[in-house]
């Protein structure tokens, strides 16, 4: 089954060069507000389509980690505050999705790190969550971030950090912490971000999208 899912995702990536790309939002259990930042992904899609010349659909569905539908989306985004929980079937399905060519980006809105780290350890017990250095290609796509993630919101005033899980040298999971890209993607009047911060967040988001569709 894994072989056929891998082939499906590879064919989808090739077809994406001329067809509409599709991304999705992860709906998880545990009580965290997975639905936070409702304007963020639509704004990121618009920015990518205008500046990367992608053809990403404006229709952004929600998918659950245990669903078969997740395999329709090479890129899945998650966010929220607080607890995140995956069931045993979620774990198995998410592991298969990520090992078969899928990509999950979890952007910490605030307070999710311990929960996400715990659950991703269940997904990949033998793969460490590691800090991604500023030299990594994800920071050097169309836009260059020589110091790694931009700092969009204060939170606890720590430096922003990108964590990742690699499977056979392929980045399959990205966790962005103390940065809050999703808030920066939202309509500027929602968070009163400066135009500079809003643009930095969108550019970093575009880098993630470009990296996923070019390298996964």
Backbone bond lengths (Angstrom), bond angles and torsions (degrees), N, CA, C in turn:
res aa  C-N    CA-C-N  psi(-1)  N-CA   C-N-CA  omega(-1)  CA-C   N-CA-C  phi
1 X - - - 1.464 - - 1.524 110.87 -
2 X 1.352 115.77 -40.15 1.460 119.51 -178.44 1.523 111.05 -59.84
3 X 1.355 116.44 -38.22 1.460 120.44 179.91 1.523 110.52 -59.90
4 X 1.333 116.39 -45.87 1.456 119.34 -176.83 1.526 111.83 -69.33
5 X 1.327 116.97 -35.61 1.469 119.64 176.87 1.524 110.32 -66.45
6 X 1.340 116.92 -40.77 1.463 120.52 177.68 1.519 110.85 -61.10
7 X 1.341 116.71 -45.72 1.452 120.91 178.30 1.521 110.61 -61.00
8 X 1.349 116.38 -41.03 1.460 120.10 179.05 1.520 111.80 -59.71
9 X 1.328 116.72 -44.95 1.457 120.28 -178.92 1.523 111.37 -69.09
10 X 1.331 117.11 -36.57 1.460 119.99 177.18 1.519 110.96 -65.36
11 X 1.326 116.28 -45.20 1.464 119.79 178.22 1.519 110.57 -62.60
12 X 1.336 116.36 -39.31 1.465 120.20 178.67 1.522 110.80 -61.66
13 X 1.348 117.18 -40.41 1.461 120.75 -178.91 1.522 110.95 -66.27
14 X 1.348 116.46 -40.10 1.468 119.46 178.50 1.518 110.34 -67.22
15 X 1.338 115.70 -44.78 1.462 119.61 -179.69 1.514 111.72 -63.27
16 X 1.330 116.18 -26.40 1.469 120.08 -177.86 1.512 112.64 -63.34
17 X 1.348 117.22 -18.69 1.453 118.87 179.47 1.522 111.17 -62.01
18 X 1.349 117.50 -30.01 1.457 120.45 -177.03 1.517 112.49 -119.92
19 X 1.344 117.88 -7.05 1.445 120.89 -177.42 1.527 109.97 -116.08
20 X 1.318 114.67 174.83 1.451 120.42 -179.78 1.527 110.63 -71.73
21 X 1.320 116.05 128.15 1.463 121.76 174.16 1.519 109.02 -78.60
22 X 1.324 116.23 152.83 1.456 120.73 178.81 1.522 109.78 -131.94
23 X 1.314 115.83 133.90 1.457 121.76 173.97 1.524 108.04 -124.89
24 X 1.327 116.77 165.72 1.461 119.78 -176.23 1.523 110.59 -142.81
25 X 1.324 114.91 164.62 1.467 123.76 176.90 1.515 108.77 -108.42
26 X 1.337 117.02 133.02 1.462 121.29 -177.53 1.528 111.13 -82.92
27 X 1.329 114.69 126.80 1.466 122.19 174.55 1.518 107.87 -103.05
28 X 1.325 117.20 105.99 1.458 122.03 -176.06 1.523 110.93 -110.54
29 X 1.316 116.60 168.57 1.462 122.78 178.63 1.525 110.11 -98.62
30 X 1.339 115.68 171.71 1.451 120.74 174.66 1.507 114.26 118.44
31 X 1.321 117.46 -15.75 1.457 120.07 178.10 1.503 115.63 106.89
32 X 1.348 117.90 -14.06 1.454 120.30 175.54 1.522 110.58 -67.68
33 X 1.316 116.37 147.00 1.470 119.87 -176.17 1.533 110.31 -82.96
34 X 1.327 114.89 81.88 1.464 122.07 -179.09 1.526 112.33 -59.67
35 X 1.328 116.63 -20.01 1.470 123.54 -175.08 1.531 112.40 -90.80
36 X 1.330 117.95 7.75 1.471 120.69 -178.77 1.532 110.96 -61.81
37 X 1.314 115.49 159.47 1.478 122.63 175.87 1.529 112.46 57.95
38 X 1.325 118.47 60.36 1.466 120.10 -174.35 1.529 115.36 -65.37
39 X 1.326 117.76 -22.52 1.479 118.75 -179.41 1.525 112.44 -93.34
40 X 1.342 117.72 -3.41 1.465 119.44 -171.00 1.525 112.95 -68.94
41 X 1.317 118.42 -53.93 1.458 119.74 -177.94 1.523 113.21 -65.43
42 X 1.342 119.82 -41.55 1.468 118.35 174.72 1.527 112.86 -57.41
43 X 1.335 117.31 -39.55 1.468 119.59 178.63 1.519 111.57 -68.74
44 X 1.343 117.09 -37.90 1.464 119.97 178.08 1.521 110.71 -65.65
45 X 1.319 116.92 -42.65 1.470 120.77 177.73 1.520 110.48 -58.87
46 X 1.319 116.80 -46.56 1.464 121.12 179.66 1.522 110.96 -59.97
47 X 1.330 116.42 -43.16 1.465 120.86 -179.24 1.524 110.59 -64.78
48 X 1.330 116.86 -44.58 1.470 120.13 -179.80 1.527 111.36 -64.08
49 X 1.314 116.42 -43.37 1.465 119.26 -179.67 1.524 111.97 -63.38
50 X 1.325 116.29 -33.51 1.462 120.09 -179.44 1.521 112.46 -80.62
51 X 1.329 117.22 -36.93 1.460 120.62 -170.13 1.529 114.68 -106.35
52 X 1.323 117.18 -24.71 1.459 120.12 175.99 1.522 111.74 -102.81
53 X 1.340 115.47 -7.03 1.467 121.77 -176.89 1.525 111.26 61.63
54 X 1.329 115.83 31.99 1.457 120.39 173.63 1.524 108.88 -79.60
55 X 1.307 114.54 172.33 1.465 121.33 177.92 1.524 108.31 -129.51
56 X 1.332 114.98 65.15 1.461 121.19 -177.38 1.519 109.40 -88.63
57 X 1.309 115.91 134.39 1.456 120.85 -179.28 1.523 111.46 -64.11
58 X 1.329 116.05 140.98 1.461 121.39 174.90 1.525 111.97 -76.39
59 X 1.313 116.78 -12.88 1.456 122.03 177.21 1.525 107.83 -84.81
60 X 1.326 116.83 110.91 1.466 121.66 -176.13 1.526 108.40 -116.09
61 X 1.314 117.26 96.23 1.467 120.62 -177.21 1.522 111.82 -77.19
62 X 1.312 115.98 166.65 1.456 121.64 171.33 1.529 108.28 -98.70
63 X 1.324 116.04 143.06 1.466 121.45 176.69 1.516 108.45 -131.84
64 X 1.310 116.19 150.76 1.455 121.39 177.35 1.527 109.48 -100.10
65 X 1.328 117.70 149.38 1.470 120.05 -174.44 1.518 114.03 -62.68
66 X 1.324 117.41 -22.21 1.452 119.89 -179.51 1.512 114.75 -97.07
67 X 1.337 116.80 5.55 1.461 119.79 -173.61 1.518 112.32 -90.20
68 X 1.330 115.92 153.60 1.463 121.05 174.23 1.523 110.62 -69.15
69 X 1.321 117.35 -26.13 1.466 121.28 -176.30 1.525 112.95 -64.64
70 X 1.331 117.51 -22.53 1.464 119.46 -177.40 1.527 111.33 -60.69
71 X 1.332 116.79 -26.33 1.462 120.58 -178.83 1.525 112.65 -72.33
72 X 1.329 117.23 -8.30 1.465 121.14 176.26 1.522 112.54 -81.32
73 X 1.338 117.27 -7.04 1.457 120.92 -171.80 1.529 110.41 -126.94
74 X 1.335 118.35 107.62 1.465 120.91 178.55 1.528 113.71 -62.39
75 X 1.348 116.53 -22.18 1.467 120.98 179.51 1.519 108.70 -129.08
76 X 1.338 115.74 125.77 1.463 121.86 176.63 1.519 108.29 -126.22
77 X 1.321 115.84 133.61 1.470 122.80 -177.87 1.518 109.39 -111.00
78 X 1.332 116.00 145.63 1.465 121.39 175.59 1.515 109.19 -138.57
79 X 1.334 115.62 152.57 1.464 120.94 177.29 1.518 108.74 -154.51
80 X 1.320 116.90 -175.19 1.451 120.80 175.44 1.516 113.14 136.56
81 X 1.333 113.96 -179.45 1.460 123.52 176.08 1.523 107.94 -119.04
82 X 1.311 118.00 138.92 1.453 120.53 168.78 1.513 115.84 85.96
83 X 1.329 115.53 -147.29 1.461 122.38 -165.82 1.524 113.53 -70.16
84 X 1.325 114.67 143.14 1.457 123.70 175.10 1.519 107.11 -132.61
85 X 1.338 116.91 128.84 1.456 120.66 -179.87 1.518 110.48 -134.47
86 X 1.334 115.84 135.85 1.456 122.75 173.80 1.525 108.61 -115.15
87 X 1.326 116.68 137.07 1.462 120.96 173.55 1.524 109.22 -76.11
88 X 1.328 116.27 171.59 1.462 120.14 178.45 1.524 111.16 -60.38
89 X 1.335 117.03 -39.62 1.466 119.76 178.64 1.524 111.24 -70.73
90 X 1.338 117.03 -33.91 1.463 120.49 173.86 1.523 110.18 -59.27
91 X 1.314 116.31 -45.20 1.462 122.30 -178.02 1.520 110.78 -59.10
92 X 1.326 116.47 -49.38 1.461 120.58 -178.49 1.519 111.50 -63.05
93 X 1.318 116.50 -43.78 1.460 120.69 -177.61 1.523 111.40 -68.90
94 X 1.338 116.25 -41.81 1.457 120.36 -179.71 1.528 110.85 -66.21
95 X 1.326 117.10 -39.62 1.461 120.17 176.89 1.534 110.32 -61.07
96 X 1.315 117.40 -45.04 1.460 121.22 -179.85 1.523 110.64 -64.24
97 X 1.330 116.39 -41.95 1.467 120.82 177.99 1.526 111.45 -59.19
98 X 1.326 117.13 -47.43 1.460 120.87 -176.82 1.527 112.03 -71.42
99 X 1.313 117.30 -35.83 1.459 120.34 179.54 1.529 112.04 -75.39
100 X 1.319 116.32 -16.43 1.466 120.80 -177.27 1.523 113.19 -98.38
101 X 1.319 117.57 8.89 1.455 120.65 176.45 1.512 115.38 117.46
102 X 1.329 117.64 -4.09 1.458 120.71 178.70 1.520 112.22 -78.34
103 X 1.330 115.89 167.24 1.474 121.71 -178.34 1.523 108.67 -141.21
104 X 1.334 116.00 134.22 1.463 122.07 177.28 1.518 109.77 -120.14
105 X 1.330 115.45 125.92 1.463 121.82 173.59 1.521 108.07 -112.18
106 X 1.338 117.35 120.36 1.464 122.01 175.60 1.517 107.79 -111.44
107 X 1.332 115.63 115.90 1.456 122.09 179.77 1.522 108.73 -102.13
108 X 1.317 116.53 115.52 1.462 121.41 -177.72 1.529 110.58 -69.15
109 X 1.336 114.99 114.69 1.458 119.24 174.27 1.517 109.85 -78.70
110 X 1.311 116.27 -32.79 1.466 124.38 168.73 1.525 108.58 162.74
111 X 1.323 115.88 128.76 1.451 121.15 169.98 1.518 116.64 83.24
112 X 1.334 118.67 17.29 1.467 119.72 -178.55 1.526 113.92 -101.15
113 X 1.311 118.94 -9.79 1.460 120.44 -166.45 1.526 113.75 -57.56
114 X 1.332 117.87 -51.10 1.463 119.73 -176.91 1.526 111.23 -61.27
115 X 1.328 116.12 -38.34 1.462 120.50 -178.61 1.529 111.34 -70.98
116 X 1.319 116.76 -44.32 1.467 120.46 -179.89 1.521 110.57 -65.79
117 X 1.328 116.89 -44.01 1.466 119.89 178.74 1.532 110.85 -59.97
118 X 1.335 115.83 -41.59 1.466 119.96 178.56 1.524 111.09 -61.00
119 X 1.328 117.00 -47.13 1.457 120.22 -176.44 1.527 112.06 -71.27
120 X 1.319 117.75 -37.95 1.466 119.11 -179.89 1.528 110.95 -70.78
121 X 1.338 117.38 -24.94 1.462 120.15 173.42 1.520 110.05 -66.31
122 X 1.313 116.76 -31.77 1.460 120.68 175.19 1.529 110.91 -71.89
123 X 1.322 116.82 -35.28 1.462 120.25 179.01 1.527 110.24 -68.22
124 X 1.342 116.10 -45.56 1.467 121.33 -178.87 1.532 109.89 -129.13
125 X 1.322 117.26 78.88 1.473 119.90 -176.93 1.524 113.76 -63.64
126 X 1.331 117.79 -21.99 1.462 120.69 -177.02 1.524 113.36 -104.33
127 X 1.324 117.04 4.79 1.468 121.31 -179.36 1.519 109.44 -119.31
128 X 1.317 116.47 124.77 1.453 121.27 -176.71 1.533 111.65 -79.58
129 X 1.335 114.33 145.03 1.458 119.94 166.39 1.517 106.86 -79.49
130 X 1.321 116.47 118.58 1.461 120.52 -175.22 1.526 110.27 -120.40
131 X 1.308 115.15 153.53 1.459 119.60 175.60 1.529 109.29 -73.35
132 X 1.335 115.89 132.80 1.461 121.04 -177.95 1.529 108.13 -90.78
133 X 1.325 117.72 121.91 1.467 120.10 -176.68 1.523 112.09 -71.44
134 X 1.318 115.10 157.93 1.471 120.54 -178.43 1.525 112.47 -66.14
135 X 1.329 117.20 -13.16 1.463 120.99 178.04 1.529 112.62 -80.88
136 X 1.333 117.46 -10.45 1.461 120.44 -176.09 1.530 110.75 -65.27
137 X 1.330 115.54 149.96 1.463 121.63 -176.14 1.523 113.79 -59.73
138 X 1.323 117.67 -25.32 1.456 119.00 -178.14 1.529 111.28 -64.18
139 X 1.331 116.89 -23.07 1.463 121.12 177.08 1.524 112.56 -92.29
140 X 1.329 116.33 0.85 1.463 120.02 -174.78 1.527 110.23 -138.36
141 X 1.324 114.25 59.91 1.454 121.11 173.12 1.529 106.49 -98.53
142 X 1.307 118.71 -127.82 1.470 119.28 176.98 1.528 110.47 -62.05
143 X 1.330 114.87 -35.30 1.466 120.18 -177.80 1.531 108.71 -111.85
144 X 1.304 115.74 141.30 1.463 120.96 -176.91 1.533 110.27 -106.78
145 X 1.323 114.71 126.11 1.457 122.30 176.03 1.530 106.44 -119.25
146 X 1.302 115.51 88.00 1.467 121.03 -172.06 1.521 113.68 -66.79
147 X 1.325 116.27 -17.99 1.464 120.16 179.26 1.529 111.43 -110.03
148 X 1.313 117.36 17.06 1.454 120.14 -179.95 1.516 112.07 84.60
149 X 1.330 116.18 -151.15 1.464 121.25 -175.23 1.526 112.37 -58.54
150 X 1.334 117.34 139.30 1.467 119.66 172.28 1.524 110.24 -75.74
151 X 1.303 115.94 151.99 1.467 121.24 177.40 1.520 107.75 -91.90
152 X 1.341 117.12 110.94 1.459 120.83 -176.60 1.526 111.15 -97.75
153 X 1.352 117.64 -43.64 1.467 121.13 -179.74 1.524 110.59 -129.45
154 X 1.324 115.58 155.90 1.460 121.61 -173.32 1.522 112.79 -66.69
155 X 1.350 116.94 -51.78 1.458 121.25 -172.97 1.526 109.45 52.94
156 X 1.332 118.47 -118.18 1.466 120.79 179.04 1.519 111.82 -99.16
157 X 1.316 115.32 15.11 1.470 122.65 176.09 1.522 113.24 64.61
158 X 1.339 116.45 26.24 1.456 120.42 171.76 1.529 109.28 -86.28
159 X 1.309 115.87 161.67 1.458 119.59 173.74 1.530 109.15 -68.25
160 X 1.320 118.23 141.84 1.467 120.05 179.11 1.524 110.98 -68.47
161 X 1.328 115.50 145.26 1.458 121.08 -178.65 1.524 109.48 -134.67
162 X 1.329 116.57 137.52 1.460 122.25 172.18 1.521 108.20 -103.65
163 X 1.318 115.99 123.53 1.459 122.21 175.92 1.523 108.87 -109.74
164 X 1.316 116.31 150.57 1.447 118.87 179.22 1.508 112.97 -147.62
165 X 1.323 114.93 160.60 1.458 122.41 170.11 1.519 107.55 -116.40
166 X 1.329 115.16 129.42 1.454 121.60 178.89 1.523 109.04 -109.84
167 X 1.319 115.91 137.92 1.462 122.51 172.96 1.524 106.89 -120.90
168 X 1.316 115.60 112.05 1.468 121.31 -177.11 1.536 110.68 52.34
169 X 1.315 115.08 49.15 1.468 124.27 177.19 1.526 114.22 70.30
170 X 1.317 117.53 5.01 1.468 119.77 176.91 1.522 109.21 -101.88
171 X 1.325 116.61 126.71 1.454 121.23 176.86 1.525 108.76 -72.55
172 X 1.337 116.51 118.00 1.460 120.53 -177.33 1.525 112.52 -112.27
173 X 1.341 116.39 -19.79 1.460 120.72 -177.58 1.517 108.83 -140.37
174 X 1.322 115.83 131.38 1.463 122.70 178.12 1.519 109.01 -123.89
175 X 1.339 115.86 128.75 1.461 121.33 175.70 1.523 108.36 -120.66
176 X 1.315 116.78 119.14 1.468 121.37 -179.01 1.523 108.84 -105.03
177 X 1.341 115.53 122.33 1.473 122.89 -170.81 1.524 110.86 -124.08
178 X 1.364 115.04 143.34 1.470 122.45 179.29 1.526 111.45 57.72
179 X 1.294 115.37 34.94 1.462 121.63 -176.88 1.520 109.32 -131.33
180 X 1.344 115.90 -53.50 1.457 124.59 178.62 1.521 112.61 63.77
181 X 1.319 114.51 58.83 1.455 120.07 176.68 1.525 111.50 -57.11
182 X 1.334 116.40 -40.74 1.461 120.12 -176.95 1.510 113.37 -59.20
183 X 1.333 117.86 -39.90 1.466 120.02 175.40 1.518 110.40 -63.35
184 X 1.332 116.01 -37.58 1.454 119.63 179.03 1.520 113.64 -70.06
185 X 1.346 116.24 -26.18 1.468 119.62 177.17 1.524 111.65 -76.25
186 X 1.319 116.94 -24.71 1.463 119.82 -175.12 1.538 111.36 -64.58
187 X 1.341 114.89 165.92 1.460 120.13 175.38 1.528 108.85 -51.14
188 X 1.318 116.73 137.09 1.462 120.36 -173.19 1.528 112.47 -59.85
189 X 1.331 117.74 -31.07 1.467 118.96 -178.10 1.528 112.03 -72.92
190 X 1.329 118.01 -15.04 1.463 120.70 -179.35 1.526 110.82 -70.45
191 X 1.323 116.71 -42.31 1.458 120.62 -175.94 1.532 113.17 -120.24
192 X 1.304 117.27 3.05 1.465 121.27 179.55 1.526 112.92 55.79
193 X 1.331 115.73 36.42 1.455 119.20 175.94 1.518 110.40 -70.48
194 X 1.317 115.81 150.19 1.458 118.87 171.67 1.525 108.77 -69.18
195 X 1.307 116.49 159.04 1.461 120.33 177.25 1.524 110.68 -60.36
196 X 1.332 116.76 -33.96 1.459 120.41 179.17 1.522 111.12 -64.25
197 X 1.343 117.51 -45.81 1.460 121.00 179.77 1.528 110.83 -66.61
198 X 1.317 116.08 -41.95 1.464 121.07 178.65 1.528 110.05 -58.93
199 X 1.316 116.15 -44.70 1.462 120.52 -179.56 1.529 111.07 -67.55
200 X 1.331 117.49 -42.31 1.470 120.28 178.42 1.522 110.77 -59.12
201 X 1.324 116.53 -43.86 1.464 120.38 -179.69 1.525 110.92 -62.95
202 X 1.316 117.11 -44.98 1.462 120.82 179.89 1.528 111.39 -65.46
203 X 1.314 116.77 -39.62 1.469 119.73 179.15 1.517 111.12 -65.41
204 X 1.339 118.00 -40.98 1.453 120.29 178.15 1.527 110.08 -66.89
205 X 1.319 116.68 -40.01 1.459 120.13 175.74 1.514 111.98 -61.57
206 X 1.328 116.56 -40.53 1.465 120.75 177.50 1.525 110.40 -63.56
207 X 1.323 117.26 -38.20 1.466 120.52 175.96 1.529 111.34 -59.43
208 X 1.330 116.04 -43.02 1.461 119.79 179.94 1.527 110.31 -62.19
209 X 1.324 115.94 -47.38 1.463 120.79 179.09 1.525 110.57 -60.02
210 X 1.328 116.60 -47.46 1.462 120.41 -178.32 1.530 110.28 -62.90
211 X 1.314 117.15 -43.12 1.460 121.08 179.57 1.531 110.94 -60.39
212 X 1.332 116.59 -46.08 1.460 120.11 -176.91 1.521 111.36 -62.16
213 X 1.329 117.44 -45.43 1.460 119.39 -175.43 1.524 112.16 -79.43
214 X 1.318 117.37 -18.02 1.477 119.68 178.05 1.525 112.64 -93.07
215 X 1.342 117.96 -26.83 1.467 119.58 -169.49 1.523 113.69 -121.05
216 X 1.319 119.74 -7.52 1.468 120.42 -179.00 1.526 111.65 -106.19
